[in-house]
């Protein structure tokens, strides 16, 4: 048998559906040699078995799955399909497969042609229209060991360009500096006559420094400007409280004058608290004839024995809000300021009680604690927050101020409120710890100002 006929025979047997092992046995040769001979023959005789309807093999792989399919007369089984598509069964397994059979008419034509100098020699033999069976064999494959389709975790690449946001506007925004409960007052040492203050001078000086930084449009002092421990009948008055009202008035005026000198154009408002009210209560109880008395040439001023007159607030341009506990002022339609008349023992309970029944945000003093509780009010127009807030106190919190117990849950602090007439606002609490406050990226360290006080008010044993 010639080499060309051997190659044609190998290709013919394979086209008829024999496996390569069966082709090799027919030709009494090795499998790979038979396969190579058939491929060589097909390469040189591409038209001899070129009917596309009788030979269609397709393969498709998608990540961890694949399909192989044959439509031909020679591939009739799954094994023949896997062999023809060279499927590595160590990598893939057959999930499922199908085999279909149908008959088609095909023109059978055999060619034995040779080409030389552009001319063909040989013979062509036609057997006419033949009915042949055609098989479809299709298999679906899955990897034994699936490969990851996408990385489980991968870095994020942001390709967005930065767009500078719109800058905030300052038009229409006002600022208020709010502090409460200094309790100007003293105990007097019975042997040395030295005065030990209830008010904390370092805290007050820190607030002055904050006021210089903030430059507020208004300052609100939420009550209990004076302690007036010797004016009350609520508890047994110690002799140490006697003769302390005059120095308390002098020093309170001195600090208020410092604030006015620092902020000559600001509105300053001081509210009557329950301790400030002690003077009126004592006059009504023990000396009613002195109630509401005014000097003959000062009839337009407050009564002679009253907090605003004794503090000379009219000379400092400081407003006085009386009528405790109903005295109040408003920053806008949504923020109400007052001294407050609710006090609960546990931290946070006072603000909770205030905000529970409030229709607007309430900023108050009285309890000497920094408290903030908020809720959302829903009405026909939507919802808006209601806040109950206390900025803390400016008196000493070490137990020297007369109270129910020596270890009170008190904190020093103040607050800055930014607001608009249209109702918008923000509250910024500022905690003051041992005279030191942090706000707006700066540190404020309060001084006791004792030497300044002695210089401006000589004759008193300030301590």
RAFEN-V865354 format. One record per pair of residues at least 24 apart in sequence whose ideal C-beta (glycine too) atoms are under 10 Angstrom apart, sorted by the first residue. I is the first residue (numbers start at 1). GAP is how many residues later the second one is. If there is no record, write none. Layout:
i=I gap=GAP
i=I gap=GAP
This chain:
i=1 gap=26
i=3 gap=34
i=3 gap=37
i=3 gap=38
i=4 gap=33
i=4 gap=36
i=4 gap=37
i=4 gap=40
i=4 gap=41
i=4 gap=108
i=4 gap=110
i=5 gap=36
i=5 gap=107
i=6 gap=27
i=6 gap=28
i=6 gap=31
i=6 gap=32
i=6 gap=35
i=7 gap=27
i=7 gap=29
i=7 gap=30
i=7 gap=31
i=7 gap=32
i=7 gap=33
i=7 gap=34
i=7 gap=35
i=7 gap=36
i=7 gap=37
i=7 gap=38
i=8 gap=29
i=8 gap=30
i=8 gap=33
i=8 gap=34
i=8 gap=36
i=8 gap=37
i=8 gap=40
i=8 gap=102
i=8 gap=104
i=9 gap=25
i=9 gap=28
i=9 gap=29
i=9 gap=32
i=10 gap=24
i=10 gap=25
i=10 gap=26
i=10 gap=27
i=10 gap=28
i=10 gap=29
i=10 gap=30
i=10 gap=31
i=10 gap=32
i=11 gap=24
i=11 gap=26
i=11 gap=27
i=11 gap=28
i=11 gap=29
i=11 gap=30
i=11 gap=31
i=11 gap=32
i=11 gap=34
i=11 gap=37
i=11 gap=38
i=12 gap=26
i=12 gap=29
i=12 gap=36
i=12 gap=37
i=12 gap=98
i=13 gap=25
i=13 gap=61
i=14 gap=24
i=14 gap=25
i=14 gap=27
i=14 gap=28
i=14 gap=35
i=14 gap=60
i=14 gap=70
i=15 gap=27
i=15 gap=33
i=15 gap=34
i=15 gap=39
i=15 gap=40
i=15 gap=57
i=15 gap=58
i=15 gap=59
i=16 gap=57
i=16 gap=58
i=17 gap=55
i=17 gap=56
i=17 gap=57
i=17 gap=58
i=17 gap=59
i=17 gap=60
i=17 gap=63
i=17 gap=116
i=17 gap=118
i=18 gap=56
i=18 gap=62
i=19 gap=55
i=19 gap=56
i=19 gap=58
i=19 gap=60
i=19 gap=61
i=19 gap=64
i=19 gap=65
i=20 gap=60
i=20 gap=63
i=20 gap=64
i=21 gap=62
i=44 gap=71
i=45 gap=66
i=45 gap=67
i=45 gap=68
i=47 gap=62
i=47 gap=64
i=47 gap=66
i=48 gap=61
i=48 gap=62
i=48 gap=63
i=48 gap=64
i=48 gap=65
i=49 gap=25
i=49 gap=61
i=49 gap=62
i=50 gap=59
i=51 gap=53
i=51 gap=55
i=51 gap=56
i=51 gap=57
i=51 gap=58
i=51 gap=81
i=53 gap=51
i=53 gap=52
i=53 gap=53
i=53 gap=79
i=53 gap=81
i=54 gap=50
i=54 gap=52
i=54 gap=78
i=54 gap=80
i=55 gap=79
i=56 gap=78
i=56 gap=80
i=57 gap=24
i=57 gap=27
i=57 gap=28
i=57 gap=80
i=58 gap=27
i=58 gap=80
i=59 gap=25
i=59 gap=26
i=59 gap=27
i=59 gap=28
i=59 gap=82
i=61 gap=31
i=61 gap=80
i=61 gap=82
i=62 gap=87
i=63 gap=80
i=63 gap=83
i=63 gap=84
i=63 gap=85
i=63 gap=86
i=63 gap=87
i=64 gap=28
i=64 gap=77
i=64 gap=78
i=64 gap=79
i=64 gap=80
i=64 gap=81
i=64 gap=82
i=64 gap=83
i=64 gap=84
i=64 gap=85
i=65 gap=27
i=65 gap=30
i=65 gap=75
i=65 gap=76
i=65 gap=77
i=65 gap=78
i=65 gap=81
i=66 gap=25
i=66 gap=26
i=66 gap=29
i=66 gap=73
i=66 gap=74
i=66 gap=75
i=66 gap=76
i=66 gap=77
i=67 gap=28
i=67 gap=30
i=67 gap=71
i=67 gap=72
i=67 gap=73
i=67 gap=74
i=68 gap=24
i=68 gap=26
i=68 gap=29
i=68 gap=69
i=68 gap=70
i=68 gap=71
i=68 gap=72
i=68 gap=73
i=69 gap=28
i=69 gap=29
i=69 gap=67
i=69 gap=68
i=69 gap=69
i=69 gap=70
i=69 gap=71
i=70 gap=29
i=70 gap=65
i=70 gap=66
i=70 gap=67
i=70 gap=68
i=70 gap=69
i=71 gap=29
i=71 gap=31
i=71 gap=63
i=71 gap=64
i=71 gap=65
i=71 gap=66
i=71 gap=67
i=72 gap=62
i=72 gap=63
i=72 gap=64
i=72 gap=65
i=73 gap=31
i=73 gap=33
i=73 gap=59
i=73 gap=60
i=73 gap=61
i=73 gap=62
i=74 gap=60
i=74 gap=61
i=75 gap=24
i=75 gap=60
i=75 gap=61
i=75 gap=62
i=76 gap=25
i=76 gap=57
i=76 gap=58
i=76 gap=59
i=76 gap=60
i=76 gap=61
i=77 gap=58
i=77 gap=60
i=78 gap=59
i=78 gap=60
i=78 gap=61
i=79 gap=58
i=80 gap=55
i=80 gap=57
i=81 gap=54
i=81 gap=55
i=81 gap=56
i=81 gap=57
i=81 gap=58
i=82 gap=55
i=82 gap=57
i=82 gap=59
i=84 gap=53
i=85 gap=54
i=85 gap=56
i=87 gap=52
i=87 gap=54
i=89 gap=52
i=89 gap=55
i=90 gap=54
i=91 gap=50
i=91 gap=52
i=91 gap=53
i=91 gap=54
i=92 gap=47
i=92 gap=49
i=92 gap=50
i=92 gap=51
i=92 gap=52
i=93 gap=48
i=93 gap=49
i=93 gap=50
i=93 gap=51
i=94 gap=45
i=94 gap=46
i=94 gap=47
i=94 gap=48
i=95 gap=44
i=95 gap=45
i=95 gap=46
i=95 gap=47
i=96 gap=42
i=96 gap=43
i=96 gap=44
i=96 gap=45
i=96 gap=46
i=97 gap=40
i=97 gap=41
i=97 gap=42
i=97 gap=43
i=97 gap=44
i=98 gap=38
i=98 gap=39
i=98 gap=40
i=98 gap=41
i=98 gap=42
i=99 gap=36
i=99 gap=37
i=99 gap=38
i=99 gap=39
i=99 gap=40
i=100 gap=34
i=100 gap=35
i=100 gap=36
i=100 gap=37
i=100 gap=38
i=101 gap=32
i=101 gap=33
i=101 gap=34
i=101 gap=35
i=101 gap=36
i=102 gap=31
i=102 gap=32
i=102 gap=33
i=102 gap=34
i=103 gap=28
i=103 gap=29
i=103 gap=30
i=103 gap=31
i=104 gap=26
i=104 gap=27
i=104 gap=28
i=104 gap=29
i=104 gap=30
i=105 gap=24
i=105 gap=25
i=105 gap=26
i=105 gap=27
i=106 gap=24
i=106 gap=25
i=106 gap=26
i=106 gap=28
i=108 gap=24
i=170 gap=248
i=171 gap=249
i=172 gap=247
i=172 gap=248
i=172 gap=249
i=172 gap=250
i=172 gap=252
i=173 gap=44
i=173 gap=245
i=173 gap=246
i=173 gap=247
i=173 gap=248
i=173 gap=251
i=173 gap=252
i=173 gap=253
i=174 gap=42
i=174 gap=43
i=174 gap=44
i=174 gap=93
i=174 gap=157
i=174 gap=158
i=174 gap=243
i=174 gap=244
i=174 gap=245
i=174 gap=246
i=174 gap=247
i=174 gap=251
i=175 gap=39
i=175 gap=40
i=175 gap=41
i=175 gap=42
i=175 gap=43
i=175 gap=44
i=175 gap=91
i=175 gap=241
i=175 gap=242
i=175 gap=243
i=175 gap=244
i=175 gap=253
i=176 gap=38
i=176 gap=40
i=176 gap=41
i=176 gap=42
i=176 gap=43
i=176 gap=44
i=176 gap=90
i=176 gap=91
i=176 gap=93
i=176 gap=153
i=176 gap=155
i=176 gap=159
i=176 gap=161
i=176 gap=187
i=176 gap=239
i=176 gap=240
i=176 gap=241
i=176 gap=242
i=176 gap=243
i=176 gap=249
i=176 gap=251
i=177 gap=30
i=177 gap=33
i=177 gap=34
i=177 gap=36
i=177 gap=37
i=177 gap=38
i=177 gap=39
i=177 gap=40
i=177 gap=41
i=177 gap=42
i=177 gap=43
i=177 gap=44
i=177 gap=82
i=177 gap=86
i=177 gap=89
i=177 gap=91
i=177 gap=214
i=177 gap=237
i=177 gap=238
i=177 gap=239
i=177 gap=240
i=177 gap=253
i=178 gap=29
i=178 gap=38
i=178 gap=40
i=178 gap=41
i=178 gap=42
i=178 gap=43
i=178 gap=44
i=178 gap=91
i=178 gap=153
i=178 gap=159
i=178 gap=185
i=178 gap=186
i=178 gap=187
i=178 gap=211
i=178 gap=212
i=178 gap=213
i=178 gap=235
i=178 gap=236
i=178 gap=237
i=178 gap=238
i=178 gap=239
i=178 gap=249
i=178 gap=251
i=178 gap=252
i=179 gap=24
i=179 gap=25
i=179 gap=28
i=179 gap=31
i=179 gap=32
i=179 gap=40
i=179 gap=41
i=179 gap=42
i=179 gap=43
i=179 gap=80
i=179 gap=186
i=179 gap=212
i=179 gap=213
i=179 gap=214
i=179 gap=215
i=179 gap=233
i=179 gap=234
i=179 gap=235
i=179 gap=236
i=179 gap=251
i=179 gap=253
i=180 gap=40
i=180 gap=41
i=180 gap=42
i=180 gap=43
i=180 gap=44
i=180 gap=45
i=180 gap=91
i=180 gap=93
i=180 gap=157
i=180 gap=159
i=180 gap=160
i=180 gap=183
i=180 gap=184
i=180 gap=185
i=180 gap=186
i=180 gap=187
i=180 gap=188
i=180 gap=210
i=180 gap=211
i=180 gap=212
i=180 gap=213
i=180 gap=214
i=180 gap=215
i=180 gap=233
i=180 gap=234
i=180 gap=235
i=181 gap=40
i=181 gap=41
i=181 gap=42
i=181 gap=43
i=181 gap=44
i=181 gap=46
i=181 gap=92
i=181 gap=94
i=181 gap=158
i=181 gap=159
i=181 gap=184
i=181 gap=185
i=181 gap=186
i=181 gap=187
i=181 gap=209
i=181 gap=210
i=181 gap=211
i=181 gap=212
i=181 gap=213
i=181 gap=214
i=181 gap=220
i=181 gap=229
i=181 gap=231
i=182 gap=25
i=182 gap=39
i=182 gap=41
i=182 gap=42
i=182 gap=43
i=182 gap=44
i=182 gap=45
i=182 gap=69
i=182 gap=70
i=182 gap=73
i=182 gap=74
i=182 gap=183
i=182 gap=211
i=182 gap=212
i=182 gap=213
i=182 gap=214
i=183 gap=41
i=183 gap=42
i=183 gap=43
i=183 gap=44
i=183 gap=45
i=183 gap=46
i=183 gap=65
i=183 gap=69
i=183 gap=90
i=183 gap=92
i=183 gap=185
i=183 gap=210
i=183 gap=211
i=183 gap=212
i=183 gap=213
i=183 gap=217
i=183 gap=218
i=183 gap=219
i=184 gap=40
i=184 gap=41
i=184 gap=42
i=184 gap=43
i=184 gap=44
i=184 gap=60
i=184 gap=61
i=184 gap=63
i=184 gap=64
i=184 gap=65
i=184 gap=66
i=184 gap=67
i=184 gap=68
i=184 gap=69
i=184 gap=70
i=184 gap=71
i=184 gap=72
i=184 gap=91
i=184 gap=127
i=184 gap=210
i=184 gap=211
i=185 gap=39
i=185 gap=40
i=185 gap=41
i=185 gap=42
i=185 gap=43
i=185 gap=44
i=185 gap=45
i=185 gap=56
i=185 gap=59
i=185 gap=60
i=185 gap=62
i=185 gap=63
i=185 gap=64
i=185 gap=66
i=185 gap=67
i=185 gap=90
i=185 gap=210
i=185 gap=215
i=185 gap=216
i=185 gap=217
i=186 gap=41
i=186 gap=43
i=186 gap=54
i=186 gap=55
i=186 gap=57
i=186 gap=58
i=186 gap=59
i=186 gap=61
i=186 gap=62
i=186 gap=65
i=186 gap=214
i=186 gap=274
i=186 gap=275
i=186 gap=276
i=186 gap=277
i=187 gap=42
i=187 gap=51
i=187 gap=52
i=187 gap=53
i=187 gap=54
i=187 gap=55
i=187 gap=57
i=187 gap=213
i=187 gap=214
i=187 gap=215
i=187 gap=276
i=188 gap=42
i=188 gap=50
i=188 gap=51
i=188 gap=52
i=188 gap=53
i=188 gap=54
i=188 gap=55
i=188 gap=56
i=188 gap=59
i=188 gap=273
i=188 gap=275
i=189 gap=51
i=189 gap=272
i=189 gap=274
i=190 gap=48
i=190 gap=49
i=190 gap=50
i=190 gap=52
i=192 gap=269
i=192 gap=271
i=193 gap=50
i=193 gap=267
i=193 gap=268
i=193 gap=270
i=194 gap=266
i=194 gap=267
i=194 gap=268
i=194 gap=269
i=195 gap=48
i=195 gap=49
i=195 gap=52
i=195 gap=53
i=195 gap=56
i=195 gap=265
i=195 gap=266
i=195 gap=267
i=195 gap=268
i=196 gap=44
i=196 gap=48
i=196 gap=200
i=196 gap=204
i=196 gap=266
i=196 gap=267
i=197 gap=30
i=197 gap=47
i=197 gap=50
i=197 gap=51
i=197 gap=54
i=197 gap=198
i=197 gap=199
i=197 gap=203
i=197 gap=204
i=197 gap=251
i=197 gap=253
i=197 gap=265
i=197 gap=266
i=198 gap=28
i=198 gap=29
i=198 gap=31
i=198 gap=46
i=198 gap=50
i=198 gap=197
i=198 gap=198
i=198 gap=202
i=198 gap=203
i=198 gap=204
i=199 gap=26
i=199 gap=27
i=199 gap=28
i=199 gap=49
i=199 gap=52
i=199 gap=53
i=199 gap=56
i=199 gap=194
i=199 gap=195
i=199 gap=196
i=199 gap=197
i=199 gap=202
i=200 gap=193
i=200 gap=194
i=200 gap=195
i=200 gap=196
i=200 gap=197
i=200 gap=198
i=200 gap=200
i=200 gap=201
i=200 gap=212
i=200 gap=232
i=200 gap=234
i=200 gap=235
i=200 gap=246
i=200 gap=248
i=201 gap=50
i=201 gap=54
i=201 gap=193
i=201 gap=195
i=201 gap=234
i=201 gap=245
i=201 gap=246
i=201 gap=247
i=201 gap=248
i=201 gap=249
i=201 gap=251
i=201 gap=252
i=201 gap=261
i=202 gap=192
i=202 gap=194
i=202 gap=210
i=202 gap=230
i=202 gap=232
i=202 gap=233
i=202 gap=234
i=202 gap=243
i=202 gap=244
i=202 gap=245
i=202 gap=246
i=202 gap=247
i=203 gap=189
i=203 gap=190
i=203 gap=191
i=203 gap=192
i=203 gap=193
i=203 gap=194
i=203 gap=209
i=203 gap=210
i=203 gap=211
i=203 gap=229
i=203 gap=230
i=203 gap=231
i=203 gap=232
i=203 gap=233
i=203 gap=234
i=203 gap=243
i=204 gap=47
i=204 gap=48
i=204 gap=51
i=204 gap=54
i=204 gap=55
i=204 gap=190
i=204 gap=191
i=204 gap=208
i=204 gap=210
i=204 gap=228
i=204 gap=231
i=204 gap=242
i=204 gap=243
i=204 gap=244
i=204 gap=245
i=205 gap=50
i=205 gap=53
i=205 gap=230
i=205 gap=239
i=205 gap=240
i=205 gap=241
i=205 gap=242
i=205 gap=243
i=205 gap=244
i=205 gap=247
i=206 gap=188
i=206 gap=206
i=206 gap=207
i=206 gap=208
i=206 gap=224
i=206 gap=226
i=206 gap=227
i=206 gap=228
i=206 gap=229
i=206 gap=230
i=206 gap=231
i=206 gap=233
i=206 gap=237
i=206 gap=238
i=206 gap=239
i=206 gap=240
i=206 gap=241
i=207 gap=48
i=207 gap=52
i=207 gap=187
i=207 gap=205
i=207 gap=206
i=207 gap=207
i=207 gap=223
i=207 gap=225
i=207 gap=230
i=207 gap=237
i=207 gap=239
i=208 gap=47
i=208 gap=50
i=208 gap=51
i=208 gap=53
i=208 gap=54
i=208 gap=55
i=208 gap=236
i=208 gap=238
i=208 gap=239
i=208 gap=241
i=209 gap=53
i=209 gap=228
i=209 gap=230
i=209 gap=233
i=209 gap=234
i=209 gap=235
i=209 gap=236
i=209 gap=237
i=209 gap=238
i=210 gap=204
i=210 gap=205
i=210 gap=206
i=210 gap=220
i=210 gap=222
i=210 gap=227
i=210 gap=229
i=210 gap=230
i=210 gap=232
i=210 gap=234
i=210 gap=236
i=211 gap=47
i=211 gap=48
i=211 gap=51
i=211 gap=52
i=211 gap=55
i=211 gap=203
i=211 gap=205
i=211 gap=233
i=212 gap=50
i=212 gap=51
i=212 gap=232
i=213 gap=203
i=213 gap=226
i=213 gap=227
i=213 gap=229
i=213 gap=231
i=214 gap=49
i=214 gap=52
i=214 gap=200
i=214 gap=202
i=214 gap=204
i=214 gap=214
i=214 gap=216
i=214 gap=225
i=214 gap=226
i=215 gap=47
i=215 gap=48
i=215 gap=50
i=215 gap=51
i=216 gap=47
i=216 gap=50
i=216 gap=51
i=216 gap=52
i=216 gap=200
i=216 gap=201
i=216 gap=202
i=217 gap=46
i=217 gap=48
i=217 gap=49
i=217 gap=50
i=217 gap=114
i=217 gap=201
i=217 gap=202
i=218 gap=45
i=218 gap=48
i=218 gap=49
i=218 gap=50
i=218 gap=51
i=218 gap=101
i=218 gap=111
i=218 gap=113
i=218 gap=199
i=219 gap=37
i=219 gap=40
i=219 gap=41
i=219 gap=43
i=219 gap=44
i=219 gap=47
i=219 gap=48
i=219 gap=49
i=219 gap=50
i=219 gap=51
i=219 gap=99
i=219 gap=195
i=220 gap=47
i=220 gap=48
i=220 gap=49
i=220 gap=50
i=220 gap=51
i=220 gap=99
i=220 gap=101
i=220 gap=109
i=220 gap=111
i=220 gap=117
i=220 gap=118
i=220 gap=143
i=220 gap=145
i=220 gap=171
i=220 gap=195
i=220 gap=197
i=221 gap=35
i=221 gap=38
i=221 gap=47
i=221 gap=48
i=221 gap=49
i=221 gap=50
i=221 gap=52
i=221 gap=97
i=221 gap=100
i=221 gap=116
i=221 gap=118
i=221 gap=144
i=221 gap=173
i=222 gap=47
i=222 gap=48
i=222 gap=49
i=222 gap=51
i=222 gap=99
i=222 gap=107
i=222 gap=115
i=222 gap=116
i=222 gap=117
i=222 gap=118
i=222 gap=141
i=222 gap=142
i=222 gap=143
i=222 gap=144
i=222 gap=168
i=222 gap=169
i=222 gap=171
i=222 gap=193
i=223 gap=47
i=223 gap=48
i=223 gap=49
i=223 gap=50
i=223 gap=51
i=223 gap=52
i=223 gap=53
i=223 gap=54
i=223 gap=98
i=223 gap=101
i=223 gap=102
i=223 gap=104
i=223 gap=114
i=223 gap=115
i=223 gap=116
i=223 gap=117
i=223 gap=118
i=223 gap=141
i=223 gap=142
i=223 gap=143
i=224 gap=47
i=224 gap=48
i=224 gap=49
i=224 gap=50
i=224 gap=51
i=224 gap=52
i=224 gap=53
i=224 gap=54
i=224 gap=100
i=224 gap=115
i=224 gap=141
i=224 gap=142
i=224 gap=144
i=224 gap=169
i=224 gap=170
i=224 gap=171
i=224 gap=177
i=225 gap=24
i=225 gap=27
i=225 gap=30
i=225 gap=31
i=225 gap=45
i=225 gap=46
i=225 gap=47
i=225 gap=48
i=225 gap=50
i=225 gap=51
i=225 gap=82
i=225 gap=83
i=225 gap=86
i=225 gap=88
i=225 gap=95
i=225 gap=114
i=225 gap=169
i=226 gap=25
i=226 gap=26
i=226 gap=47
i=226 gap=49
i=226 gap=50
i=226 gap=52
i=226 gap=53
i=226 gap=81
i=226 gap=84
i=226 gap=85
i=227 gap=46
i=227 gap=48
i=227 gap=49
i=227 gap=51
i=227 gap=168
i=227 gap=174
i=227 gap=175
i=228 gap=46
i=228 gap=47
i=228 gap=48
i=228 gap=49
i=228 gap=50
i=228 gap=51
i=228 gap=53
i=228 gap=54
i=228 gap=79
i=229 gap=46
i=229 gap=49
i=229 gap=172
i=229 gap=173
i=230 gap=48
i=230 gap=52
i=231 gap=44
i=231 gap=45
i=231 gap=46
i=231 gap=47
i=231 gap=48
i=231 gap=49
i=231 gap=50
i=231 gap=51
i=231 gap=52
i=231 gap=55
i=232 gap=42
i=232 gap=43
i=232 gap=45
i=232 gap=46
i=232 gap=47
i=232 gap=49
i=232 gap=50
i=232 gap=170
i=233 gap=45
i=233 gap=48
i=233 gap=49
i=233 gap=52
i=233 gap=53
i=234 gap=44
i=234 gap=47
i=234 gap=168
i=235 gap=167
i=235 gap=169
i=237 gap=165
i=238 gap=164
i=241 gap=161
i=245 gap=34
i=245 gap=65
i=246 gap=64
i=246 gap=214
i=247 gap=210
i=247 gap=212
i=247 gap=213
i=247 gap=214
i=247 gap=215
i=248 gap=62
i=248 gap=63
i=249 gap=58
i=249 gap=61
i=249 gap=62
i=249 gap=63
i=250 gap=60
i=250 gap=61
i=250 gap=203
i=250 gap=206
i=250 gap=207
i=250 gap=209
i=250 gap=210
i=250 gap=212
i=251 gap=202
i=251 gap=205
i=251 gap=206
i=251 gap=209
i=251 gap=211
i=252 gap=55
i=252 gap=58
i=252 gap=59
i=253 gap=57
i=253 gap=58
i=253 gap=59
i=253 gap=60
i=253 gap=62
i=253 gap=63
i=253 gap=65
i=253 gap=204
i=254 gap=195
i=254 gap=198
i=254 gap=199
i=254 gap=202
i=254 gap=203
i=255 gap=139
i=255 gap=194
i=255 gap=198
i=256 gap=55
i=256 gap=56
i=256 gap=57
i=256 gap=59
i=256 gap=60
i=256 gap=62
i=257 gap=55
i=257 gap=58
i=257 gap=59
i=257 gap=61
i=257 gap=199
i=258 gap=191
i=258 gap=194
i=258 gap=198
i=259 gap=57
i=259 gap=59
i=260 gap=53
i=260 gap=55
i=260 gap=56
i=260 gap=57
i=260 gap=58
i=261 gap=55
i=264 gap=53
i=265 gap=52
i=266 gap=51
i=267 gap=50
i=267 gap=51
i=267 gap=52
i=267 gap=62
i=268 gap=45
i=268 gap=48
i=268 gap=49
i=268 gap=50
i=268 gap=51
i=269 gap=49
i=269 gap=50
i=269 gap=51
i=269 gap=52
i=269 gap=60
i=269 gap=68
i=270 gap=37
i=270 gap=38
i=270 gap=41
i=270 gap=43
i=270 gap=46
i=270 gap=48
i=270 gap=49
i=270 gap=50
i=270 gap=51
i=270 gap=52
i=270 gap=69
i=271 gap=48
i=271 gap=49
i=271 gap=50
i=271 gap=51
i=271 gap=52
i=271 gap=53
i=271 gap=56
i=271 gap=57
i=271 gap=58
i=271 gap=66
i=271 gap=67
i=271 gap=68
i=271 gap=69
i=271 gap=93
i=271 gap=94
i=272 gap=34
i=272 gap=35
i=272 gap=36
i=272 gap=48
i=272 gap=49
i=272 gap=50
i=272 gap=51
i=272 gap=52
i=272 gap=53
i=272 gap=54
i=272 gap=55
i=272 gap=66
i=272 gap=67
i=273 gap=34
i=273 gap=51
i=273 gap=52
i=273 gap=54
i=273 gap=65
i=273 gap=66
i=273 gap=67
i=273 gap=68
i=273 gap=92
i=273 gap=93
i=274 gap=50
i=274 gap=51
i=274 gap=65
i=274 gap=66
i=274 gap=67
i=274 gap=69
i=274 gap=91
i=274 gap=92
i=275 gap=32
i=275 gap=49
i=275 gap=64
i=275 gap=91
i=275 gap=127
i=276 gap=30
i=276 gap=31
i=276 gap=32
i=276 gap=35
i=276 gap=44
i=276 gap=46
i=276 gap=48
i=276 gap=63
i=277 gap=30
i=277 gap=45
i=277 gap=46
i=277 gap=47
i=277 gap=48
i=277 gap=50
i=277 gap=62
i=278 gap=29
i=279 gap=26
i=279 gap=27
i=279 gap=28
i=279 gap=31
i=280 gap=25
i=280 gap=26
i=280 gap=27
i=280 gap=42
i=280 gap=44
i=325 gap=41
i=328 gap=34
i=328 gap=36
i=330 gap=30
i=331 gap=30
i=331 gap=32
i=331 gap=86
i=331 gap=87
i=331 gap=88
i=331 gap=89
i=331 gap=90
i=331 gap=94
i=332 gap=28
i=332 gap=29
i=332 gap=85
i=332 gap=87
i=332 gap=88
i=332 gap=89
i=332 gap=90
i=332 gap=91
i=332 gap=92
i=332 gap=93
i=333 gap=27
i=333 gap=88
i=333 gap=89
i=333 gap=90
i=334 gap=25
i=334 gap=26
i=334 gap=27
i=334 gap=50
i=334 gap=51
i=334 gap=52
i=334 gap=53
i=334 gap=85
i=334 gap=86
i=334 gap=88
i=334 gap=89
i=334 gap=90
i=334 gap=91
i=335 gap=25
i=335 gap=26
i=335 gap=27
i=335 gap=28
i=335 gap=52
i=335 gap=54
i=335 gap=82
i=335 gap=84
i=335 gap=88
i=335 gap=90
i=335 gap=92
i=336 gap=24
i=336 gap=25
i=336 gap=26
i=336 gap=27
i=336 gap=28
i=337 gap=24
i=337 gap=25
i=337 gap=26
i=337 gap=27
i=337 gap=28
i=337 gap=80
i=338 gap=24
i=338 gap=25
i=338 gap=26
i=338 gap=27
i=338 gap=28
i=339 gap=25
i=339 gap=26
i=339 gap=27
i=340 gap=24
i=340 gap=25
i=340 gap=26
i=340 gap=27
i=340 gap=48
i=340 gap=50
i=341 gap=25
i=342 gap=24
i=342 gap=25
i=342 gap=46
i=343 gap=24
i=343 gap=25
i=343 gap=26
i=343 gap=61
i=344 gap=25
i=344 gap=27
i=345 gap=59
i=345 gap=60
i=345 gap=64
i=346 gap=63
i=347 gap=24
i=347 gap=62
i=347 gap=64
i=348 gap=24
i=348 gap=25
i=348 gap=40
i=348 gap=42
i=348 gap=61
i=349 gap=24
i=350 gap=38
i=350 gap=40
i=351 gap=36
i=351 gap=37
i=351 gap=38
i=351 gap=39
i=352 gap=36
i=353 gap=35
i=354 gap=32
i=354 gap=33
i=354 gap=34
i=354 gap=35
i=354 gap=36
i=355 gap=30
i=355 gap=31
i=355 gap=32
i=355 gap=33
i=355 gap=34
i=356 gap=30
i=356 gap=32
i=357 gap=29
i=357 gap=31
i=358 gap=28
i=358 gap=29
i=358 gap=30
i=359 gap=27
i=360 gap=24
i=360 gap=26
i=360 gap=27
i=360 gap=63
i=361 gap=24
i=361 gap=25
i=361 gap=26
i=361 gap=27
i=361 gap=28
i=361 gap=56
i=361 gap=58
i=361 gap=64
i=361 gap=66
i=362 gap=24
i=362 gap=25
i=362 gap=26
i=362 gap=27
i=362 gap=28
i=363 gap=24
i=363 gap=25
i=363 gap=26
i=363 gap=27
i=363 gap=28
i=363 gap=52
i=363 gap=54
i=363 gap=64
i=364 gap=24
i=364 gap=25
i=364 gap=26
i=364 gap=27
i=365 gap=25
i=365 gap=26
i=365 gap=27
i=365 gap=28
i=365 gap=29
i=366 gap=24
i=366 gap=27
i=367 gap=25
i=367 gap=26
i=367 gap=41
i=367 gap=42
i=367 gap=43
i=368 gap=24
i=368 gap=25
i=368 gap=26
i=368 gap=27
i=368 gap=29
i=368 gap=33
i=368 gap=35
i=368 gap=40
i=368 gap=41
i=368 gap=42
i=368 gap=43
i=368 gap=44
i=368 gap=45
i=369 gap=24
i=369 gap=28
i=369 gap=39
i=369 gap=40
i=369 gap=41
i=369 gap=42
i=369 gap=44
i=370 gap=40
i=370 gap=41
i=370 gap=42
i=370 gap=43
i=370 gap=44
i=370 gap=45
i=370 gap=59
i=370 gap=60
i=370 gap=61
i=370 gap=62
i=371 gap=40
i=371 gap=58
i=372 gap=43
i=372 gap=55
i=372 gap=57
i=374 gap=53
i=384 gap=39
i=385 gap=40
i=387 gap=38
i=387 gap=40
i=389 gap=26
i=389 gap=28
i=389 gap=38
i=389 gap=40
i=390 gap=25
i=390 gap=39
i=391 gap=24
i=391 gap=25
i=391 gap=26
i=391 gap=36
i=391 gap=37
i=391 gap=38
i=391 gap=39
i=391 gap=40
i=391 gap=41
i=392 gap=37
i=392 gap=38
i=392 gap=39
i=392 gap=40
i=393 gap=39
i=394 gap=38
i=397 gap=37
i=412 gap=24
i=412 gap=25
i=412 gap=34
i=413 gap=24
i=414 gap=25
i=415 gap=24
i=416 gap=24
